[in-house]
Amino acid sequence: MLKYFSSQKKRFCHSRNLTLHPISIVVIKKINTSDFLNLALNQPVFDVRSPGEYLHAHIPGAFNLPLFSDEERKIVGTAYKQEGKQPAIKYGLEFFGPKLNALVDEAKTFLKIALIPSSANTVLLHCWRGGMRSAAVAWLLDLYGFEVYLLEGGYKAYRQHVLAVFDLPLRMQIIGGFTGSNKTGMLHQLKQMGHAVIDLEHIALHKGSAFGGIDMEPQPTQEMFENKLAVIVYQLYLAQENKMETNCWIEDESQRLGKLHIPHPFWNSMRQKTVFFLDIPFEERLKHIITCYGNLDKEKLITAVIRIRKRLGPLESKICINFLLEDNVPEAFRILLQYYDKTYQKSLQNREKPDEQIQTISLESIDAIDNTHKLLACTKNFA
């Protein structure tokens, strides 16, 4: 095995015009998750797990530099379970050896994509648990001349960090309001004005409600949703700790967004915060909903109504579907909006101290710019 690996090493060095010294000192630093993520703000991250593992979920912004394909990983894993460690390593070396040049070339390509100067040579690496896969690729890139940092504990340690983030005390202000209040539009306006925001619907690729996934991109996995959310929450937490931010704005949501759910500790924290409830006339909100959803495919709308039939009620569902079939979108949406108003009202009041937590702002329209200024004026007075 050592003879085989040594021959691969010599072949690689020869192909790259590298000098192979009798004693090669590998300088690879293992760092904790916090230090790893700080470096990742300016340095490329290479995830050397298989494509399937990466596709399921990964550190946001990381590049996939897989040591093994999905099938190769399966072969090595099976060999480890059935034959033992050393036979599994031999299988791994057989797969690794022919890829040496390709892995280096791919790493260099990723540096160009990340707009990293060609003179820079620092890279960050991780596999699942910080084991042999990351060690093998780290050895290769170190040999080529990169300064390599390994994530201690691998992606598993990163996931522990993600889950811990949702327990951090984050100062938040909640924008509440019935469906059609254009709360998302106000979040965008707040962001343009320089305020910190967390757009849960954007991260989840879902607008909420039974209709929120129509014509949207496929949602991420639950794990990837958590990873993306944790990046934003952690950055805002650090900014608040360093007095760079005071509060962040977030839209009041149910715990579920399509097939995803907001991590319970974070959602529970949201439920403890002050809610600025936008009280906008029903007809104004109905017009906005018709503008947003009225041109969607009729069959998709009917399918969404069928999904909530038990909660909407059989009679109301039938009437709503008939209106859609008759292209009477306003009356169909009137039924749906009345249903969602009742649902949200119940959720809004389901807080520990609703009388203290809910601050109502009476508004005349769904104009995001005007309403945002009124919201900020209200919060200033409230503070």
C-alpha positions as CSV (number, residue, x, y, z in Angstrom):
1,M,0.0,0.0,0.0
2,L,2.8,2.5,0.9
3,K,4.7,1.5,-2.2
4,Y,1.6,2.2,-4.3
5,F,0.9,5.6,-2.6
6,S,4.6,6.6,-3.0
7,S,4.5,5.9,-6.7
8,Q,1.4,8.0,-7.1
9,K,3.1,10.8,-5.2
10,K,6.2,10.6,-7.5
11,R,4.0,10.6,-10.6
12,F,2.1,13.6,-9.4
13,C,5.2,15.6,-8.6
14,H,6.8,14.8,-11.9
15,S,3.7,15.9,-13.8
16,R,3.7,19.2,-12.0
17,N,7.5,19.8,-12.0
18,L,7.6,19.7,-8.3
19,T,10.7,18.7,-6.3
20,L,10.2,15.6,-4.2
21,H,12.4,15.8,-1.2
22,P,13.4,12.6,0.8
23,I,11.5,14.0,3.8
24,S,8.3,15.9,3.1
25,I,7.0,17.9,6.0
26,V,3.3,18.4,5.7
27,V,2.1,21.6,7.5
28,I,-1.7,21.4,7.8
29,K,-3.4,23.4,10.6
30,K,-6.6,22.1,12.3
31,I,-8.8,24.9,13.5
32,N,-12.1,25.1,15.4
33,T,-15.4,26.1,13.8
34,S,-15.3,29.7,14.9
35,D,-11.8,30.3,13.5
36,F,-12.7,28.4,10.4
37,L,-15.8,30.5,9.7
38,N,-13.9,33.7,10.3
39,L,-11.3,32.7,7.7
40,A,-14.1,31.6,5.4
41,L,-15.3,35.2,5.1
42,N,-12.2,35.8,2.8
43,Q,-10.9,32.4,1.9
44,P,-12.4,29.6,-0.2
45,V,-13.9,26.5,1.5
46,F,-13.6,23.1,-0.2
47,D,-16.0,20.4,0.9
48,V,-14.4,17.1,0.0
49,R,-17.5,15.0,0.7
50,S,-19.2,13.2,-2.1
51,P,-21.5,15.1,-4.5
52,G,-24.6,13.5,-2.9
53,E,-23.6,14.6,0.6
54,Y,-22.9,18.2,-0.7
55,L,-26.1,18.4,-2.5
56,H,-28.1,17.5,0.6
57,A,-26.5,20.3,2.6
58,H,-23.2,22.1,2.9
59,I,-21.6,25.2,4.4
60,P,-23.1,28.1,2.4
61,G,-20.5,29.3,-0.2
62,A,-18.4,26.1,-0.1
63,F,-17.2,24.5,-3.3
64,N,-17.5,20.8,-3.7
65,L,-14.1,19.1,-4.3
66,P,-15.1,15.5,-3.8
67,L,-12.4,12.9,-3.1
68,F,-14.9,10.1,-4.0
69,S,-18.0,9.9,-6.2
70,D,-21.2,8.7,-4.6
71,E,-20.6,5.2,-5.9
72,E,-16.9,5.2,-4.8
73,R,-17.9,6.4,-1.3
74,K,-20.4,3.5,-1.1
75,I,-17.7,1.0,-2.1
76,V,-15.2,2.3,0.4
77,G,-17.8,2.4,3.2
78,T,-19.0,-1.1,2.5
79,A,-15.4,-2.4,2.5
80,Y,-14.8,-0.7,5.8
81,K,-17.8,-2.4,7.4
82,Q,-17.3,-5.8,5.8
83,E,-13.5,-6.1,5.4
84,G,-12.0,-3.6,7.8
85,K,-10.1,-0.4,7.8
86,Q,-7.0,-1.3,5.8
87,P,-8.9,-2.9,2.8
88,A,-11.1,0.2,2.8
89,I,-8.0,2.4,2.6
90,K,-6.6,0.4,-0.3
91,Y,-9.9,0.9,-2.2
92,G,-9.7,4.6,-1.4
93,L,-6.2,4.9,-2.7
94,E,-7.1,3.2,-5.9
95,F,-9.8,5.9,-6.4
96,F,-7.6,8.7,-5.1
97,G,-4.4,8.1,-7.1
98,P,-5.7,8.8,-10.7
99,K,-7.4,12.0,-9.5
100,L,-4.4,13.9,-8.1
101,N,-3.9,16.2,-11.1
102,A,-7.6,16.8,-11.6
103,L,-8.2,17.7,-7.9
104,V,-5.5,20.3,-8.1
105,D,-6.8,21.8,-11.3
106,E,-10.3,21.9,-9.9
107,A,-9.1,23.6,-6.8
108,K,-7.4,26.3,-8.9
109,T,-10.5,26.7,-11.0
110,F,-12.6,27.3,-7.9
111,L,-10.1,30.0,-6.8
112,K,-10.7,31.8,-10.1
113,I,-14.5,31.5,-9.7
114,A,-14.2,32.9,-6.1
115,L,-12.1,35.8,-7.6
116,I,-9.2,34.9,-5.3
117,P,-5.9,36.4,-6.6
118,S,-3.6,33.8,-8.2
119,S,-0.9,34.7,-5.7
120,A,-3.1,33.7,-2.8
121,N,-2.7,30.2,-1.6
122,T,-4.8,29.7,1.5
123,V,-7.6,27.2,1.4
124,L,-10.0,25.7,3.9
125,L,-11.0,22.1,3.9
126,H,-13.5,19.8,5.5
127,C,-15.1,16.4,5.1
128,W,-17.8,14.8,7.3
129,R,-15.8,14.3,10.6
130,G,-12.4,15.7,9.8
131,G,-11.0,12.2,8.9
132,M,-9.1,10.6,6.1
133,R,-10.9,12.2,3.2
134,S,-10.0,15.8,4.2
135,A,-6.6,14.6,5.4
136,A,-5.8,13.1,1.9
137,V,-6.9,16.1,0.0
138,A,-5.1,18.4,2.5
139,W,-1.9,16.5,1.9
140,L,-2.2,16.9,-1.8
141,L,-2.9,20.6,-1.8
142,D,-0.2,21.2,0.8
143,L,2.3,19.3,-1.4
144,Y,1.3,21.5,-4.4
145,G,1.9,24.6,-2.3
146,F,-1.3,25.7,-0.7
147,E,-1.6,26.8,2.9
148,V,-4.3,24.4,4.1
149,Y,-6.6,24.7,7.1
150,L,-8.7,21.8,8.2
151,L,-12.0,22.1,10.1
152,E,-11.6,20.2,13.3
153,G,-14.5,17.8,13.6
154,G,-15.5,18.4,10.0
155,Y,-19.0,19.2,8.8
156,K,-20.4,17.4,11.8
157,A,-18.8,20.0,14.1
158,Y,-20.2,22.7,11.8
159,R,-23.7,21.3,12.2
160,Q,-23.3,21.5,16.0
161,H,-22.4,25.1,15.6
162,V,-25.5,25.8,13.4
163,L,-27.9,24.3,16.0
164,A,-26.2,26.3,18.8
165,V,-26.6,29.5,16.8
166,F,-30.4,29.3,17.2
167,D,-30.1,29.5,20.9
168,L,-28.2,32.8,20.8
169,P,-30.0,35.9,22.1
170,L,-30.8,38.0,19.0
171,R,-32.6,41.3,19.3
172,M,-35.5,41.2,16.8
173,Q,-38.5,43.3,15.9
174,I,-41.4,41.5,14.2
175,I,-43.5,42.8,11.4
176,G,-47.0,41.3,11.7
177,G,-50.1,41.7,9.7
178,F,-52.8,39.7,7.8
179,T,-52.1,38.1,4.5
180,G,-51.8,40.7,1.7
181,S,-50.3,43.4,4.0
182,N,-47.1,43.5,1.9
183,K,-44.9,42.7,4.8
184,T,-42.2,41.2,2.5
185,G,-42.2,44.4,0.5
186,M,-41.5,46.4,3.7
187,L,-38.7,44.0,4.6
188,H,-37.1,44.8,1.2
189,Q,-37.6,48.5,1.8
190,L,-36.0,48.3,5.3
191,K,-33.0,46.5,3.8
192,Q,-32.6,49.2,1.1
193,M,-32.6,51.8,3.9
194,G,-29.7,50.0,5.6
195,H,-31.6,48.2,8.4
196,A,-30.7,44.6,9.2
197,V,-33.3,42.1,8.1
198,I,-33.9,38.3,8.0
199,D,-36.0,37.3,5.1
200,L,-37.2,33.8,6.0
201,E,-39.3,33.4,2.9
202,H,-36.4,34.2,0.7
203,I,-34.2,31.6,2.4
204,A,-36.9,29.0,2.4
205,L,-37.9,29.7,-1.2
206,H,-41.5,29.8,-0.1
207,K,-44.0,32.7,0.4
208,G,-46.0,31.0,3.1
209,S,-49.6,29.7,2.9
210,A,-50.7,26.8,0.6
211,F,-50.0,29.0,-2.4
212,G,-46.5,30.2,-1.4
213,G,-44.6,27.5,-3.4
214,I,-46.4,28.0,-6.7
215,D,-43.9,28.8,-9.5
216,M,-41.0,29.0,-7.0
217,E,-37.7,27.2,-7.2
218,P,-37.5,23.9,-5.3
219,Q,-37.1,24.4,-1.6
220,P,-33.7,23.5,0.0
221,T,-33.5,20.6,2.4
222,Q,-34.3,21.3,6.0
223,E,-30.6,21.0,6.8
224,M,-29.6,23.5,4.1
225,F,-32.3,25.9,5.2
226,E,-30.9,25.8,8.7
227,N,-27.3,26.3,7.4
228,K,-28.3,29.4,5.4
229,L,-30.4,30.9,8.2
230,A,-27.6,30.3,10.8
231,V,-25.1,32.2,8.7
232,I,-27.3,35.3,8.8
233,V,-28.3,34.9,12.5
234,Y,-24.7,34.4,13.6
235,Q,-23.5,37.5,11.6
236,L,-26.2,39.6,13.1
237,Y,-25.5,38.3,16.6
238,L,-21.8,39.3,16.3
239,A,-22.8,42.7,14.9
240,Q,-25.1,43.3,17.8
241,E,-22.5,42.2,20.3
242,N,-20.0,44.6,18.7
243,K,-22.6,47.4,18.8
244,M,-22.6,47.5,15.0
245,E,-26.4,46.7,14.9
246,T,-29.1,47.4,17.4
247,N,-32.1,45.3,16.1
248,C,-33.0,43.3,13.1
249,W,-36.4,43.1,11.4
250,I,-38.2,39.8,10.6
251,E,-41.6,38.9,9.3
252,D,-44.1,37.1,11.6
253,E,-44.4,33.6,10.3
254,S,-46.0,30.3,11.2
255,Q,-43.3,27.7,12.1
256,R,-43.8,25.9,8.7
257,L,-42.8,27.4,5.4
258,G,-43.8,24.8,2.8
259,K,-42.0,21.6,3.6
260,L,-39.6,23.4,6.0
261,H,-39.9,24.4,9.6
262,I,-38.2,27.3,11.4
263,P,-35.9,25.8,14.0
264,H,-37.9,25.7,17.2
265,P,-35.5,27.7,19.5
266,F,-35.4,30.5,17.0
267,W,-39.1,30.5,16.3
268,N,-39.8,30.4,20.0
269,S,-37.6,33.4,20.4
270,M,-39.5,35.2,17.7
271,R,-42.7,34.5,19.6
272,Q,-41.3,36.4,22.6
273,K,-40.6,39.6,20.7
274,T,-42.7,42.7,20.1
275,V,-44.9,42.4,17.0
276,F,-45.8,45.6,15.1
277,F,-49.1,44.6,13.6
278,L,-50.0,46.3,10.3
279,D,-53.8,46.9,10.4
280,I,-54.6,47.4,6.7
281,P,-58.2,47.4,5.2
282,F,-59.4,44.0,3.9
283,E,-60.2,45.4,0.4
284,E,-56.7,46.8,0.0
285,R,-55.1,43.6,0.9
286,L,-57.4,41.7,-1.4
287,K,-56.3,43.8,-4.3
288,H,-52.6,43.1,-3.4
289,I,-53.2,39.4,-3.3
290,I,-55.0,39.4,-6.6
291,T,-52.0,41.2,-8.1
292,C,-49.5,38.7,-6.7
293,Y,-51.4,35.5,-7.3
294,G,-54.2,36.2,-9.7
295,N,-52.3,35.3,-12.8
296,L,-51.0,32.0,-11.6
297,D,-51.9,28.8,-13.3
298,K,-55.6,27.9,-12.5
299,E,-54.9,24.2,-11.9
300,K,-52.1,25.0,-9.5
301,L,-54.4,27.3,-7.5
302,I,-57.2,24.7,-7.4
303,T,-54.6,22.1,-6.2
304,A,-53.6,24.4,-3.4
305,V,-57.2,24.9,-2.4
306,I,-57.7,21.2,-2.3
307,R,-54.7,20.9,0.1
308,I,-56.4,23.1,2.7
309,R,-59.9,21.7,2.1
310,K,-60.2,20.2,5.5
311,R,-59.3,23.5,7.3
312,L,-61.2,25.7,4.8
313,G,-64.3,23.6,5.0
314,P,-65.9,21.5,2.2
315,L,-68.6,24.1,1.3
316,E,-66.2,27.0,1.2
317,S,-63.6,24.9,-0.8
318,K,-66.3,24.0,-3.4
319,I,-67.4,27.6,-3.8
320,C,-63.8,28.8,-4.1
321,I,-62.9,26.2,-6.7
322,N,-66.1,27.0,-8.7
323,F,-65.1,30.7,-8.7
324,L,-61.6,29.8,-10.0
325,L,-63.2,27.6,-12.7
326,E,-65.4,30.6,-13.7
327,D,-62.3,32.9,-13.7
328,N,-63.8,34.9,-10.9
329,V,-60.5,35.3,-9.1
330,P,-61.5,38.2,-6.8
331,E,-64.4,36.2,-5.2
332,A,-62.2,33.1,-4.9
333,F,-59.5,35.0,-3.2
334,R,-62.0,36.8,-1.0
335,I,-62.9,33.4,0.5
336,L,-59.3,32.5,0.9
337,L,-58.3,35.8,2.5
338,Q,-61.1,35.5,5.1
339,Y,-59.9,32.1,6.0
340,Y,-56.3,33.2,6.4
341,D,-57.3,36.2,8.4
342,K,-59.0,33.9,11.0
343,T,-56.0,31.6,11.0
344,Y,-53.5,34.4,11.5
345,Q,-55.6,36.2,14.2
346,K,-55.5,33.0,16.2
347,S,-51.8,32.7,15.8
348,L,-51.2,36.3,16.6
349,Q,-53.0,36.1,19.9
350,N,-51.3,32.8,20.8
351,R,-48.5,34.5,22.7
352,E,-47.5,34.7,26.4
353,K,-48.5,38.3,26.7
354,P,-50.3,39.4,23.6
355,D,-51.6,42.6,25.1
356,E,-48.1,43.7,25.8
357,Q,-46.3,42.3,22.8
358,I,-48.7,43.5,20.0
359,Q,-48.4,47.1,18.9
360,T,-51.0,47.9,16.2
361,I,-50.3,50.4,13.4
362,S,-53.3,51.5,11.4
363,L,-52.5,52.0,7.7
364,E,-54.6,52.9,4.7
365,S,-52.8,51.0,1.9
366,I,-50.1,48.4,1.2
367,D,-47.6,51.0,0.0
368,A,-44.2,49.6,1.2
369,I,-42.3,52.9,1.2
370,D,-44.9,54.9,3.1
371,N,-45.7,52.1,5.5
372,T,-42.1,51.5,6.3
373,H,-41.6,55.2,7.3
374,K,-44.7,54.9,9.5
375,L,-43.4,51.7,11.0
376,L,-40.1,53.3,11.9
377,A,-41.8,56.3,13.4
378,C,-43.9,54.0,15.5
379,T,-41.0,52.0,16.7
380,K,-39.1,55.1,17.6
381,N,-42.0,56.3,19.7
382,F,-42.4,52.8,21.2
383,A,-38.7,52.7,22.2
